[in-house]
Amino acid sequence: MKNLSNEIVLHTNKNGVQFLQFKKLLEFSDILVHAYSLGLDRNFRTSNLEQNTSLKDYKDLCNEINANYINLVKPNQAHTKNVTKVEHKINIDKPDFNLEQYNSTDGTVTNKKNILLATTNADCILLLFFDPINKVIANVHSGWRGTLQRISVEAIHKMQKEYSCKPENIICCICPSIRKCHFEVEQDVEKLFEEEFKEELKENNKNEEIIERKNEIKWTIDTIKLNKIILQKEGLKSENILDCGICSVCNSDLIHSFRCEKQGYGLETAIIGLK
């Protein structure tokens, strides 16, 4: 795997279930479970569950981290900035997938035990949050539209409002996603980022490292770095923002990537839960 960070651990079991975990979160394994799936033979798409094997894929992954897949809660993900508080599961005997209350939702947050927060991606950023002091977790899907809307900051605000979390206590783990090396956009999108993050770009004083012109019609943007910057501005400590460093496009032989697979692309999942 290319650009593998020393912040993570890779796992493959005898049945071919592959996933990674963050070393920092493993320090709290007595109260916390988490994983990010790997492998192209698995697909965690939750639409049309009856027509594919995603439910089994979720079950297999959850078994590997000693969690019950029935406790999964996953929002529909619509590239919004909406983060929803989860107080209980609706379905007692099956996962909460594709429910109306999670429409137009791209992040979830809870302090309840035995609820597994899930998100999916195929290039978009997934962020796992954990406050070990107040024992609060969040799981956020932040594509480029979500990054423009600062959904990662919305998650911090939700943790503060609902559970009195302090940003300096919060750990953020950044899962595999498309990186600047492959996140190419045209001028219409580049202008949106320049306008939304003009203060951050000015303060960073090295704009070319975040937004860089590739040729006459293409720019590359470092959305990972932008999320790190805005999270630190909210009070997260730099040492508590842990990046796996893995590009989904560079590692498309192991991680689902929309830009590589195009139509019919598969999805990976990130899961986090309190015991």
N, C-alpha and C positions, 0 to 999 in steps of 0.2 A: 504494500500500500504506500502511495506517495505522500510525503509531508506528514507523516504520522507524528503526533505530538506525544511527549512523554507524560502528558496529563491523563492518558487513557490506557485502558487494558482491553485487549481483544480476546474474544472467546469463540470457540467452535466445539460443539458437543459431538458425540458419536453419531447422532442422527442428522448432522448437518445444520443445526440451528446456530447461526452466527450473529454476534452482537458485540457492541463495545460498551464499556462503562467508564465513568470518570473516577479517577483515584480519589479525588477530594470527596465525592459523594459516598464512596465506599467506606470512608472513615466513619460514616453514620449508618452503617448497615444494620445496626441493632434496631433502628427506627425507620429506615428508609429503604425502598427498592427503586431501581431505575435501570433502563437499558435503551440503547438505540440499535435497531435491527440492521443487519448487513445481509447481502446476498440477493442475487437476481432471481433465484428460484422461489422467493417468497414475495407476496404482494398483499399489502395491508389496506387495500382499498375497501371502504366499508359500504359503498353503494352496491346494490345487487348482490347482497351476501349469499343468497341462495344459489347464485350462478357461479360462484368461485370458491376458492379454498381459504379466503382471508381469515375466516373465523378460526380455522384450525391453525393458521399461522400465528394469530394472536395467542391462542391457547398454548402452542408450543413455546413461544417466547416467554410468556408469563410463567410457565412451568420452570423454565431455566432460572428465573429469579425468585422462585418460591412465592409466586403471587397467583391469585385466582382471576382468570380472565373475565369471569362474570362481573367483577368489580370495575371494569373499564368504563370510562366516560370520555367520549370524543365529540368535540364540536364539529359542525359541518364545514367550517373553514371557507370563508368567502372573501378573503383579502380585505378584512375590515380592521379596525382598531379596537374592537369590542372584546372585553375580558369579562367572563361570567364567574360568579361565585357559585361553587358547588357545595351544597349542604347535605345532600343525600342522593342516592340513586333512585331512579324512577322504577326501573325494572329490577325485580328481586332475583330472577332466575336467568337473566341474560345481560350482556353489556348494553350500556346506553349509547347506541349509535343512531345517528340520523333522526334525532328527536327534535320536535318543533322548538323547544326551548333553547336549543343550541344552534338554530339558524342564525346566519349573519354573526357568527362568533368564531374568533380565531385564538382565543386564549381562555384558560380556566384556572381557577385558584381555589384552594381549600385548606382547612386545617383538620379535616376529618380523617380518621384512620380507615383503612380498608377501602379506599376509593383510589383507583388508578387513573390518573389523568393522561390522556393520549393525544398525540397529534401525528400528522403524516406529512411527508414531503417527497419531492423529486427535484431538488435544486433549491427550494426555498429554505430559509433559516428556521430552525427549531431551537428554542431556548428553554432550558430547564432551570427553574429558580427554587431555592431552598433557604429558608430562614431557620437555622438550627436552634435559635433562642426561643422563638415563639412556635416553632414546629409548624411551619406553613410552607406549602409548595405551590408552584404555578408551572404551567406548560403552555408555551406560546408559539404560534406559527406566524412568521414574519417574512413574507415574500417581499419583493421590492416595493409593492404598494403598501404593505404593512409597515415596512421600514420608513417610507415617506410619512406615514401617519404616526410614527413613533409608538407602535404598539408595545414594544418592550418597556417603554417608560410608563405606558398605561398600566401594565402589569404591576410595576413597582407601586404606582399610586393606589391600585386596588389592594395590594397587600398592606399598605399603610392604612388605608381607610377602613378596611374590614377587620384587620387583625393587629393593628398598631405596630406593624413591623418597622424596624429602622433600617434604612438602606445600607448602612455600614455593616450590618449583620448578614445581609443577603448574599448568597452564592449564586452565580449565574454560569451555566455550562452551555457552550455553543456547539451544537451537533454538526455533523457533516452537511455541507451545502455548496452551492456554486460560489466560487471565489472570484476575486478581481481578475484573475488570469483568464477567465472564461465569461464573466458577466459583461457582455457587450450590449450597448444600447445605441439608439440613434438620438439625434439632437433633441427631439421632443421630450424624451425621458430624462436626458442629461440636464436639460433646463429645469425640470421639476426638482431634481436633486440640488442643483445650484441654488435655487430660490429657497427651498425649505431649509437647507443646511448652511446658508450663507454665513451665519455667525460661527458655526462650528468650523467651517472651512477657513474662515479668517483667523480664528483663534488657533487652529492647528498649525497655520503658518507654512504648511507644505501641501497646498491644495493638489498638486500633481500626484501625490501619493494616494489620494482618495479618488479623485476624478482625473482621468488621463485620456487625452485624445490619442486614438489609435491610428486613424486615417481621416480622410475627408468626410466620411459619413458615420464613423463609429467612435464611441467612447467606451472606456472600461471604468467601472465604479466599484469601490471597495465597501460594500454594504456591511460587511463584518466589522470593519474599523469604525464605521459610522455608529453602529449599535454600541460598540465599546465606549466610544466618546460620549454618547448621550446618556449611557448608564452611569458612567463616572460622574457626569455633571449632576446626576440625580443623587449621588452620594455613595454609590457602590465603590468599594476599594478595588484598585486595579488587580491586586493579587487574588481577589475573589471572582474575577471574570476569567473563566477558564475556557480556552478555545481548543477544540480537538485538532484544528489546523488542516482538516481534510476537505478537499474539493470533490464534490460529487461528479463533476465532469472528468477531472483527471483520473478518478477512480471508478469510472462508469462500468468497469468489469465486475465491480463488487457492490456498487450503490446505484439505485435507480436514479436516472437523470432524465428529466423531460427534454432537455436540449439534445440529448443523444438518442433517446428512444422514440421521441415524437409521439405520433398517434398510438394509442394502446400502451402508453408508458405505465410502469408499475410504481408503487409507493413504498417507502420505508416508514417506520414508526418510531417515535420516542415516547417512552412511558416513565412515569414517576408516581410513587405512592408512599403514603405513610403506613407503617405497620400498626 
